[in-house]
Amino acid sequence: MKKNKYVFWGLVITTLISALDANIMQTASPTIVKQLGGMEYFAWIFVVYMLASTVTVPLYGKLSDMYGRKNLLMFAVGLFTLGSILCGLANSMVMLILFRGVQGLGAGGMIPLSMIIVGDLFTIERRGKIQAVFSSIWAISSIIGPILGSFFVEALTWRWIFFINIPIGIATILCLIPYKEQIEFKKTHIDYKGFFMFGISITLLLLSTNIKNSLWYIIIGMIGLIVFVLVERKESQPFLPVSLFKNKGILMTNLYMLVYCLAFFGTSNFIPLYLQEGNQMSIYKSGLILLSIAVGWTFGSTPAGKWILRFGYKILFIIGSFITTVSGLALYLFITDLSYISLFVILTIQGVAFGLIFAIGTIASQEFAEPQIKGMSTSLQMFLKNIGTSTGVTIMGLIINHNANIHIGMKNVFLFALVLSIINIFLSFLIPAKTTAFSKST
């Protein structure tokens, strides 16, 4: 158990690295561009990282089922740290973008592999509490990340936003070294052809959300996915195992989580913007509103494991869907009239639903899966969450930009999310109540 404690802290630090990087970069990137030049490449600092970290998630899951989680996570953290060093040394925007890609290749394995290890080590009951800790880290990082970014830029140099990852990465690896995996992993053939077809198709579709005149990216990406499915049906050991989609629990849970992230999870990106532009609120105060979601998330995810054992998955997905929909309806109807406190309360309630849904979704992806594909199942859901969130944020951004003002735009964003949340209510009734046997892992 003592070794597990070290592993737990290693996973916590891994989550901290990922969370801080995402939030610090938002603050520091304008200064970086001013110093390095190349304003036309500004968006690519984020796009390249997002592409690399998203497309590689399923591959990490597949490899973890074959070679184990520990060494692969240490490799991912090491690659991320190497990318951080290179980013800190970059002297041009092109170099920075290239090295951000290296960072992204490492980041693609850090969070999924951490969740898989949690699934291997801890019982269902404890996993909800652990995920509450991880979600709290993301929430706190959304507040302190911009502050740290400002500090590094003003007091030191922007390069320290990358160099700070070096001691954190080393600490993570040291915490993971004592961990001894108890599971036997079976080495099988890796369908690299399928991975590259899948990766290229998804990359084109993700690029279409960030590039003007993107129709051809969408068309070629969709054709690529169709070809991928046709080819994989004939593959004896496909990159995405057919059993993942024949399993009703995995199929319906993943479809649910995709729509859920497409709907409401991205709305939090725009609430601070709405408060700043629509209500002339300070950056600091508008950012603090996100603590409401963090508080609610903790209350929703902490008891999720106990509730799964008592009530099963279906009823919890249904309850979470109704809470999300009702709170979303309140935001749609009253967003322009809500006081700061009222908005905080509604977002806290919605945060409870987020915490519950994300906890039981992750646990379901592990418990519905057979042991030999647990890593692939967990990473597939993580991948679909990323796709849903990225696509949802893009659509919401377009909705806001194509309305007369931020008030109308925000109401229409919540209308879009509300429609999809109603679809989620329907999907929640199709999810099985229980797995054949709940995990007994310790």
N, C-alpha and C positions, 0 to 999 in steps of 0.2 A: 504493500500500500504506500510505503514511503516513496518508492520509485515512481508510483503513479502520481504522487503529489508533484514530483519534479516535472513529470511529463505534462501534467495539467498546467503548471506555470509556463512551460515551454509553449504550449498551445495558446495560452493567454498572451504571451509576448508576441507570438506569430500574428495573432489577431490585431494586437496593438500596432505592429509595423504597418499592416495593410490599411488600417483605419487612419492612422496619422498621415500616411503618404497621400491618401486620397484628399484629405482635408487641407493639409499644408500646401499642396500644389496649387489649389484654387487661389490661395492668397498670394503666393510667391511668383506665380507664372507671369504676371504683367511686368514685374521687375526683371525677370530673367530675359524676357523678350527685348526689353529696352537695352540691356547690356550686350546681348548676343546679336541683336538685329534679326531680321527675317520675320516681320510681323505677319506676313502672308502664310507662315507655317504654324502660327499660334495654335490653332485647333488640333494640329497633329501631335502636339505634346500629349494630349489626352486620348486622341483617337487610336494611335498606335498602341498605347498601353492597354486600352480597352479591348482592342482586337486580339492582342497576344494573350491577355489574361482570360479572355472569354473562350476563344477557340480551343485552347489547350486543356480546359477543365475536364472534358470527357476522356482525353488521353491519360491524364494523371489518374483518373479513376480506374481505367482499364489496367494500367501498369501496377497500380497498388494492389489489385486482385492477384497479380502474378508474382510480384517481387516484394510485397509488403509495404507498409505505410511509412515506417520510421525512416529508412534510408532515402526514400523518395522525398519525404518532407524535408529532410536535411539538405538534400540536393536542391529542392525548390528554394529554400531559404538562402542557401549559398549562392544560387544563381541570382536571386533578387538582390542580395548584398553586393555581388560583383557588379550588377547593373547600376546599383546606387553609387558605387565608387566611380564607375565610368561616367555616369551622369554628372557627378561632382567635378570631374576633370574636363568635361566637355568645353570646347572653346568656340563652338558654332551651333546654330540651331539644328543643322542637319545631323551633327554628331549627337546632340542631345536627344533628338527624335529616335535615332537608331538605338541609343543606349536605353531609352525609355522602353523600347521594344524588348530588350534583354530583361529589364526589370519586370515587364509584363509576363514574359515567359516563366519567370519564377513565381510571380504572384498568382498565376493560374492554378498552381498546386497548393498554395499555402492554406487558404480557407477550406477548400474541399477536403484535403487530407486531414486537417485538424478535426473536421466534423466526423470523418470516417473513424479516426482514432478514438474519438469520444464514444462513437457507437460500439467500437470493439471493447473498450475498457469499462464502461459504466452501464448500470442497469437503466431501464426505461425511466424509472422514478427519478434517478439522479440527473438524467440527461436534460430534462426541462430546466433544472436549476442551473446547470452548467451553461446552457444556451442563454439563460438570462444574464449571466456574467458576461458572455461574449457580446450580447446585444448592448449591454450597458457600456462596454468599451467603445463600441461604434458611436453611441450617442454622446459620450463624454468627449470623444475625439472630435466630433463635429463642432464642439464648443472650443476646446483648447487647441485644436489643429490650426485654425486661422490665427490665434494669438501667438502660437509658436512660430508660424510662418512669418508673421510681422516682426517678431523678435529677431529671428535669424537674418531677415532681409535688412533691418534697420541697424541692429547692434553688431552683427558679424558680417556674413555674406550669404547670398542665396545658396551657395554651394553646400552649406551646412545642413540644409534640409535633406540632402542626400547622405552626407557623411555621418549624420546622426544614426543612420541605419546600421552602420558598421558594428558598434558595440552591442546594439540590440540584436542583430543577427547572430553574433558570436554567442551571446547569452542564450538565445533560443537553442542553438545547436548543443551547447553544453548541457542544457536541461533535458534534451532528448536522448543523449548518449546512454544514460542508465536504463532506458526503456527496453525491455525484452518482450518481443511479440510472441504470443502464445498460439497464434493461428498458423496452420500450415497453408502455404500458398502454392498454387499449382501453376507452373509455367506453361503457357500455351502460345499458339501462333498469334502474332499481332497483325491484323489486317491494315497495314500501313496505306495500302491503296485506298481503302475505304476512309481512313482518317483524313488523307489529303483531299479526297473528293468532298468529304463533309466539311473540312476546314476551309477550303477555298470557297465553297458555296456559301457558308455562313459568313465568311469575311466579306464577300461581295454584298450580301444582304445588309450586314451591319454598316458597311461603307455607304450604302444607299441612303442611310439616315443622316449622313454627315456631308454629303456631296451634292452640289446642284446638278441638275440634269441627270438624275440617278436612275432613270427608267431602265437603261440597258443593264445596270448593275442588278436591278431587281429581276429582270427577265432571265439573265444568265445564271444568277444565283438560284432561282426557282428551278430552272432546267437542270442545273447541277444537282440539286436535292432529289429531283425525280430520278435522274440517272443513278444517283447514289442508292436510292431505295431499290431500284430494279437490279442493280449489280449485287447489292448486299443480300438479296433474297436467294441468290445462287451460291453465296459464300458459305463454306462449311463452318467457319469460325468468324462471323462478321464482327466488325468494329463495335457496332451496337447490337448486343445479343437479342435474338428474336424473343427470348423468354421475358425480356423486360416489357415487351408490348403485349404479350399474351397474358401476363399477370394483370388481372383487373385492378388490383389494389395499386400497383405501380402506375399503370396507365392512367387511371382516373385521378390519382393524387397529383401526378405530374401535370396533367391537363389543367386541373384546378389551380395549381400553384402558378402556372404560366399565365392564366387569365387574371389571377389575383394580383400578380406583380404588374401586369399590363394595366390593370385598373387603378388601384389606389396607392400602391407603394411609391410611385413617382411623384404623387401630389406634394409630398413634404419638400421636394426640391424647389417648389414655386411659392410656398407659403411665406418664407422670409422675403422673397422678391415682392410679393403682393403687399406685405406690410411696409416695406421700404418705399415702394413707388406709389402705392395706393393710399397709404396712411402716413407717409413721410416719417416713418419710424426709424430710429437709429439702427445701424448694422448690428450692434451688440444686442439690443433688445429684441430685434426681429429674429436673431439667431437663437436666443434663449428659448423661444417658443418651441423649438424642437426637443427641449428637455421634457416636454409634456408627453411626447411619444415614447421617449426612453423610460419615463416613470411607468406609463401604462404597460409598455412592453415587459418590464420586469414582473409586474403583477400577473400578466397573462401567461408568460412562459414558465415561471418558477414552478407552479403546481401542475403543469401540463402532463408530466410523466405519471403522477398519481391519478390524474383524471382519465388518462388513457386506460390504465389498468382497471379503473372503476366503471367507466362509461363506454369505452371503445372509441374508435376514430370518428365514425360517421356523425354521431350526435355533437361532438366537439367542433367538427368542420361546419355543421349546420348552425350551431350557436355563434361561432366566430363570423360566419357569413352574414347572419342577421345583425350582429352588432356593427359590423363594418357598413352594411347597407343603411341602417338607421342613422348612424353617426354621419355617414356620407350625405344622406338626405338633409340632415340638419345643416351641414356645411353648404350644400347647394342652395337651400332656401334662405339662409340667414347670413351668409359670409360677409355681405356688405354692411350688415348692421351689428355684427358681433363685437362686443368689447374684448379687450385683450384677455381678461380672465375667463370669459365665456368660451372664447376660442381655445384657450389652454385646456379647459375642462373637456370640451368635445374631442380635442386631439388626444387627450389622455385616455378617454374611453376608446377611441379608435386604436390607440397604441396597445391597449389590452387585447384587442382582436388581432392586431399584427403579431404580438408576442405569442399568443395561443396558436394561431395558424402556422406561423413559421416553425414553432417548436414541434407541433404534432406532424407537420409536413415532413420535416427532416427525419424524425423518428420513424414515420410511416415508410419513407423511402428505404430505410435500413431494415425494418422488421418485415415488410412485405417481400423483400428480396431473399433469394437463396444465398447462403453464406459465401459461395464462390463468386457472386456478382454484387455483393453488398457495396463495394467500392465504386463500381460502375454505376449502380443505381443512385447512390448518394450524389456522385459528381454530376450525373445527368440532371438531377433535379436542381442542383446549384447552377448548372449551365442554363436551364430553362428559366430560372429566376432572373439571371442576368439578362437573358434575351428579352424577357417580358418587361423588366424594368427599363432597359435601354430603349426599347421600342415605345413603351408608354411615355417616357420622358420626352422623346422626340415628337410624338403626336401631340402631347400637351403643350410643348413649346410652339408648335405650329398653330394650335388653337389660340393661344395667347397672342401670338404675333399677328394673327389675321382678324383680330377684333379691334373695335374702335378704341377701347381703353382697357386697363388692367382689371377693372372691376367686372366688366362683361366677360373678358377673357377667362378670369378665374371661375366665374359661375359656370361657364361652358366646360371648363376642365372638370369640375365636379359633376356636371351632368354626364359627360363622357364616362367618368369613373363609376357613376351610379348605375348606368345602363349595364356595364360589364359586371358590377357586383351582383346585380339581379341574376345574371347568367351563372355566377358562382353559386348562388343559392340553389339553383337547379342541379349543378354539378355535384354539390355537397351531398345530395341524396343518393348519388350513384357510387359513392365511396364505401367499400366494405367496412363493417363495424370493427372487426378484429382480424388479426393475422391468425394463421392456423395454430401457432403456439407463440406466446410472448417470450421475448429473450430472457434468459436466466443469467446472462453474463454478470460478472461482478466488477 
